[in-house]
Amino acid sequence: MAAKTTQTAYEPAGVSRVRRARSAYTIRLWSVRNSRLLEWFYSRFADALLGLHWFWKAVGYKRAEPPVKAIERVSKKFLFDCRMCGQCALSSTGMSCPMNCPKGLRNGPCGGVRANGHCEVEPDMPCVWVQAWEGSRRMKGGDAIFDVQKPVDNALWNTSSWLRVTAQKAAEREKAEDVA
C-alpha cells in the first residue's frame, strides 16, 4: 500500500501570511508623502479644537468623547490605519503610525528591516519606521522623531487623543494666565 502524500498550496517566497489590505498601505504611504500638508492642517485643526475648549468644558469632556472619538476613529483609520491607542505620535513620526508596526515598536525600527525598506514580519508591508523617517524629513517639526515616546498606556486605548491633547493645552494655557 502506497503512502498518501499531502499536497500543499504553492506559497511564493517572501510573502507574508498575515496580509493587510493593500489599500491601507497605499493611503498610509500617501499620508507620509504629504506629511507637510497634514502637519499644517493638523496645526490649524488643533488650534480650532483648543478654541472650542469653552464648548468642551461646558458640555463636559467625557460627554464630548463619544462623538469626537467616532470622527477621530474614522478619519485616522482611513488616513493612517490608526489603531486608536489614545497616545497619538503622528506629529512626531512623519504621519506614520508606529502602532502599525507588527512588533509594536514606538521608538524606531527593529534590526530586521529588509534591504528594500520592508518589514521583516510582514515582507509585503513597507516598514513603518522607514516611512516615519521619510515623512519626518518633509515636516517643519521633523526633528520631533528624535523624541523618545513613552510606552503605551493600555488604559488609554480606544479614547480620543484629540480631546486629551486639547484638555492638556487648555490647562497649560489657564495655568500660564493665572501666573501672569
Buried (B, 14 or more C-beta within 10 A) or exposed (E): EEEEEEEEEEEEEEEBEEEBEEEBBEBBBEBBBBBBEBBEEBEEEBEEBBEBBEEBEEEEBEEBBEEBBEEBBEEBBBBBBBBBBBBBBBBBBBBBBBBBBBEEBBBBBBEEBEEEBBBBBBEBBBBBBBBBBBBBEBBEEBEBBEEEBEEBEEEBEEBBBBBBBBBEBBEEEEEEEEEE
